[in-house]
């Protein structure tokens, strides 16, 4: 520092005058910014420890919903339906949200991933030729790593006999038509989710002395803590076995939950949801026919929607490198997040700016059932392509009608009254052994088959978590990695740019 002051004085004397004070201050600033990597200042002052900056990229196909306040619920119940909804003031943090519902083509990408992963597993299996290059078990130095599939190696274009058996093993032949089709029963996706919330609870501390801060209470060092853990496996007959086990807490791995979900949509929902109706054409074509690529996927349970979120997270993290540690995982929106996003910046009753469902010219603002039995009055019979109606002020399409949407929140009559007023959520992972009534999840937005009252942003409905429906789909959200994302404008995605407003 003495050398620096001497240098400043010499510069001043050579110039024949003293350096201006602001220039001296600037030179001092330069030395503090670029003077090395030390974490403490020379004068012993508190300066803070710096770290590398992180700018969260705008996720493709998502829009930024900024944090804000919401009066959640229906303040003026519909006299026709007369159902009262709890009302409460709540606040939510900002998050990313899909601008449209997940489409058939997007969900089919998930199915294809599962199919191709099964094929790669079998290509590496000695029973199908044993090509070890499809599975990585060592790093470049020859050290063992957790076995994982090699996605850089393409599937064979001209397969030999063993390779062909591996590829053909995921297909079946229709015994009636002779048509070869994907074996839906094999499309099982295994994933793991670490429950950070449960692991953080004070009662679950590994050190008994940390479980209660009240020093008047004597600590029992032998006290055992019991936790619930979800696990799953495939039995000898190829069936998925899902269990929720209770066990003593032994370590952090006890909070890692394992799931195996058959992820193929139930295309028969079109028949089962509508008895005495001829909907076979939807059952045969809606998911598999490319004509429906841009229509919302249906026949997906709450459990399958969660599996999709887990896969999408895994798919994202592979391409992010070191930044992956900061990015939050994809998930279903909470009931509060969904309503807050649907109401738009003005917090309207509907996603649009007034209480009418059609313009003065008779053009409807959403795909729903505007009249008794007249599904076509709005121009559609069943679902419509995503994004053909105007977006709300948050840039979200189809937040009313088209398909209702799963949320992560359990359904209770108390609703928001039972929740916190900051980032409210009621979450319960129902075990297989639980009463069926505990497996209800909140569904929002109404659908193509619902009347006007049911497509209001605050309207609450429910469905069981294992029940697929032809009128329920979903979209994903992602918590912000850091609140500085609030200051940046989200990138206008190609997906959003492709939307065309019809009405």
Secondary structure as UniProt FT lines:
FT   HELIX           2..14
FT   TURN            15..16
FT   HELIX           21..34
FT   TURN            42..43
FT   TURN            60..61
FT   STRAND          62..65
FT   STRAND          68..72
FT   TURN            79..81
FT   STRAND          88..92
FT   STRAND          95..98
FT   HELIX           104..124
FT   HELIX           126..128
FT   HELIX           132..134
FT   STRAND          135..138
FT   TURN            140..141
FT   STRAND          144..149
FT   TURN            151..152
FT   HELIX           161..168
FT   TURN            169..170
FT   STRAND          171..173
FT   TURN            175..177
FT   STRAND          180..182
FT   HELIX           184..186
FT   STRAND          188..194
FT   HELIX           196..200
FT   HELIX           202..204
FT   HELIX           208..210
FT   TURN            215..216
FT   TURN            221..222
FT   STRAND          226..234
FT   TURN            236..237
FT   STRAND          240..248
FT   HELIX           252..255
FT   STRAND          256..262
FT   TURN            267..268
FT   HELIX           269..272
FT   TURN            275..276
FT   HELIX           280..285
FT   TURN            286..288
FT   HELIX           290..292
FT   TURN            293..294
FT   STRAND          295..296
FT   HELIX           302..317
FT   TURN            318..320
FT   HELIX           321..325
FT   STRAND          330..332
FT   HELIX           335..342
FT   TURN            343..347
FT   TURN            360..361
FT   TURN            372..373
FT   HELIX           375..378
FT   TURN            386..387
FT   TURN            393..394
FT   STRAND          404..410
FT   TURN            413..414
FT   HELIX           415..418
FT   TURN            432..433
FT   HELIX           436..439
FT   STRAND          440..444
FT   TURN            448..449
FT   HELIX           452..455
FT   TURN            457..458
FT   STRAND          460..464
FT   TURN            465..466
FT   TURN            470..471
FT   STRAND          472..473
FT   STRAND          476..479
FT   HELIX           483..487
FT   HELIX           494..497
//
